[in-house]
Amino acid sequence: MAERFRVSFPQPPFGFLIRQMFGESSFRDDVKLLGDIAADQRTTVKKVLDKATFANRSTFRDAVAAAGVEDAEEVTGILYRLASMVREADTTIPGAKSVFESALEKSDIDESHHAAIINAFDELCLKPRSLDMQTKAERLASATGYSIESLSIVCDIRPVFDGSHDAIVGVLPYYTMRIEYDDGESQKIDLRLTDHGLENLGKEVDRAVRKRAVMNKAMESNKSWKIAEVDE
């Protein structure tokens, strides 16, 4: 029986990635948007990120929009992209800042915008601890299994023919569960269930729902626990 394995490869250095990306005009256009974030807007966004335990893309987008930043969706996209790159690549925070500044200085972006761009990168992409915790939560979610994209159960009746295939002598109830999941690319698997298997599946789901209720109650009673929302 064929087996699938998940293999992790070391991420390339941040310096290599950022220099490659600065070579793309579309990326430079996105980075230019960071130069339009005013100091008071940066402070507003930073306060939200500093207050949060976890900061996913939605947290970032809401903070940027609330601060009144123009092109909030585009600005969120480049900020979150850079923040994620730093935490996924082989680098340190000081190292990431250094190579970003170097790549920016060598680009064709007007020098008058450099200081504002670097400040936005430093304050909103590098420093927030909530981004570190979000990355940790997402790694935990990824390490514990694949993300299910869809699940369905097809109930069918299969005919059983006689030896000469001239007549149906009986039928066979047939249940097929299809699971589509993402392991980096979309995959699917079909599993056959018997009557007994279908009943057991229902019992397991019911048991999991009851456990979830207990877990939710525990989380609600412990106000110091913050729930991480992992981006799909």
N, C-alpha and C positions, 0 to 999 in steps of 0.2 A: 504494500500500500504506500502510495506517495505521501511524503510528509512535507509540510511547509515550515520554513524557519525564518525568523526575523533576524536580520544581521545589521548591526549598527557599525557605521564607519566613522572615523574621526572627521569632525567638521574642518573645512579649510580655514586658514587664518583670516581674521577679520580684515587685516590690511589688504590681503589679496582680493577679497570680495569687494571691499569698498572702492579700491582703485579700478576694478573692472566696471563697477556700476557708475562711477563718475565719468566713465568713457561713453555712457549712453546719454543722449540729449534729453530724453524723457525723464530720466532720473534727476538730472541737473535742474530741470524745470520744477520738479517736485521739491527739491531741496531749497530752491529759491523762495518757495512759499514760507519757509521757516523764518526768513528774514523779515517777513511782514507781521510777525507776531510781536505785539508791543510788550514792553516790560511788565506792565500791570496785568496783561492777559497771561503771560507766562507764570506770574505769581499766583494768579487765580487757579490755573490748571494744576500747578505744582502742589497747592494746598489740598486740592481734591485727591491727588495721587498719594500725597504723604499721609492723609487721613485714612485712606483705604488700606485694608489688609491685603486684598487681591485687586489687581487692575487688569481686566481683560479689555478687548477692543471696544466694547460697549461703554465701559467706564471711561475710557479715554475719549471716545466720541462725545459723550454727554458733557464731559468737563470742558472740552475744546469749544463745543457749541455754546455752553453756558457762559464762557468767557467772552463771547462775542467775536471770536476769530472768524474772519472771512474764509470762504471755501473750507468750512469745517471738516467736511467729509474727506477732501483731498489732503488736508493738513493732518488729520487723524491717520490716514493711510500711510503717509511717509514717516510720521513719528513712531507709529506702532511697528512699522516694518524695520526701522533702524533699531528700535529697542529690542525687538526679537532677534535681529541679526547679532547684536552684541552678545546676547545671552546664549545663543546657539553656536556661535563660532568659537574658535580657539583664540581667546584674547583675555585681557584684563581691562578693567574700567579705565585706568590711566593710559594703557596702550591703545585702546579704542579711540579715546579722545585725541591722542597724538596723531594717529594715522588719519583720522577724519580731518583734523585741521590741515595736515599736510596735503591730502587729496583736494581739499577745498581751495587751498592757496594756489594749487597748480591748475585749477579749473578756470573756465572763462566767466565764472560768476563774478559780478561786480564786487570789488573789494569793499565797497561801502556797506555791503550787506553781510560781510563775513562775521563780524562780532555778534550780530543778532542771531545768525544761524548757529554759531558755535554755542552761544548761551542757551538756545532752545534745545540743541542736542545734549548739552551737558545737564541742564536742569530737568528736562522732561523725558529723556531717553536713558541717561546713564545713572542718575542718582536715586530715583524713586525705588524704595525697598519693595513696594507693592508689586512692581514689575518682576522683581526677583522671585517673590512668593508665587506670583501667577505662573511663571515659567516652571517652578518646582511642581505646582499642582498639575500643570499640563503634562509634565514628564511622568508623574505618577499615574495619571489617567491613561497615558499611552502605554506605559509599562505593564498595566494590569489587563490589557486586552484590546482587541480591535473595536472600532466604532461601528455599530450596526446602522446601516442606512435604511433598510426596510426588512420586515418580517411578515410572511404570509403563510397560511395553511390551506392547501387545496384538498377538499374532500371529494372522493371519487369512488365509483363502483366499477370494478374490472370484471368483464365476463370470463367465465371458465368454460371452454368448449369441450365437447366429447373428443374421443380419440381420432375420429375422422374429420373433425372441425366442421361438421355439418349442423350442429345444434348446440345451443347454450344449455349446459346442465347445471350451472350455478353461478354465483357471483362472489366477488371478494371485495369487501370494503377496503379502501385504500386512502391513507392520509399522508400527504407530502408537505413537509415544512421547508420553505425556502427562506434562507437567510442571505441577505446581501450585506457585505461589510467592506470596510476600507482598511487595507493594510499598506497604504501608500498608493494603491490603485484599486479600483472597484473589483471585488470578487463576489462569487456567489457559491452556495452549496445547498444541495437538496438532500433532505433527510427523510427517510420513510418512518412513519409512526404506526404502531399497531393500536388497537382499541385500548389496550392496557397502557401503552406508552402515551397516548393522548390524554388519558385520565391522569396519569402521573404528572404530565406536563402541567395540566391545570392545577393540580395540587401544589406543585412547586411554585407556580406563579402566585397562587393564593398565599402560600407561606411567605414568599418574598414581599408581597404587599403588606402583610401583617408586620413583618420585621421593619419595613420602611416606616410604618406608622410609629413604631417604638423608637426608631432612630430619630424621626422628625421631632417627637416629643422631647427626647433627650437634648437635641440641638436647640429647641426653643427654650428649654429650661436653663441652658448654659449660655448666658448672654456674651461670654467672652469668646465663644467659638464663632468664627466668621465662615460662611459657606463660599467656597470657591466655585465660580461659574466658568467652566472650561469652554473655550471657543471650539466649535465643531468644524 
